[in-house]
Amino acid sequence: MNILFVCSANIVRSFMAERLLRNLLRSRGRQDVEVSSAGLLDMQGAPADEVARQILAENGIDDEDHVSRLVTEEMVGEADLIVTMEKRQLLSIGDRYPGAVPKLRLLKSYLDGGTAETADDVSDPYRRSLFYYRLCFAEISLAVGAMMKCI
């Protein structure tokens, strides 16, 4: 299975989700799932946000060597599941790549059996206080944990 996480810039949310899921998969000996991330904005290979890296490191999760990537048609085609942080990102990918619609899912839809229509967005903490980064990490962590039960 190939899972692609997508957010706006691929320097905070989708990056953290990718690293969290990889860490969970590795801890359970799962080698049957490939995980990657990308963004809808071309950040020209920008490194991961320093605060996001700090939070991952505090939680014992590898945060090294990440560079932002722009989502491409090839990535979308190769993915079995595309998980977005916000409804507008889900809709944007669906508009750009109509064939990907069946593969799209909102991350927080894994919580409490939600759907894309009822699930909340994972708010972007970029350039906000440490509180918002920690809140974002907690939301992603809970949703990725719930996601593990489905993959």
Secondary structure, DSSP 8 states (H G I E B T S, - for coil): -EEEEEESSSSSHHHHHHHHHHHHHHHTT--S-EEEEEESS--TT-B--HHHHHHHHHTT----S-B--B--HHHHHH-SEEEESSHHHHHHHHHH-GGGGGGEEEGGGGGGG--TTT-------TTS-HHHHHHHHHHHHHHHHHHHTT-
